[in-house]
Amino acid sequence: MSKVGLGYRIQLKGMDKLVAGLLKRAKMDVVKQIVKQQTAQLQTRSQQMTGTVYAHPTGATKRGIKLSLEDGGLTGIVGMSMEYNPYTENGTRFMRARPVLKPAFLYQKLQFINQLKQAAK
């Protein structure tokens, strides 16, 4: 699988009990399915946001948002592959930031954690 740049990785910190309970109670296939589903939703949400963030979208940014699954399906990465994306995502001294990935990630992170909690029950 190809690497995608400017990606956000979901990491659980300080949730040792959740992770331990999840590993005991849920099958790894369920966890992999959650990672796959949430990563796909993050990609879709990011692509949808390009239409609201950019006044005259060309579609290049939307097409450049890629999904990758690694570590046997336990790591999902969504990144932007266009070389100008760090500038549009973070801004420069000459232009304001027009983030797409970060707002989508912040929303999807909560959905991911809630779905993992449900699987741990």
Secondary structure, DSSP 4 states (H G I P E B T S, - for coil): ----SS-B-----S-HHHHHHHHHHS-HHHHHHHHHHHHHHHHHHHHHHHHHH-SS--SHHHHTEEEEEEGGGTEEEEEE-STTHHHHHH--SSS----SHHHHHHHHHHHHHHHHHHHH-
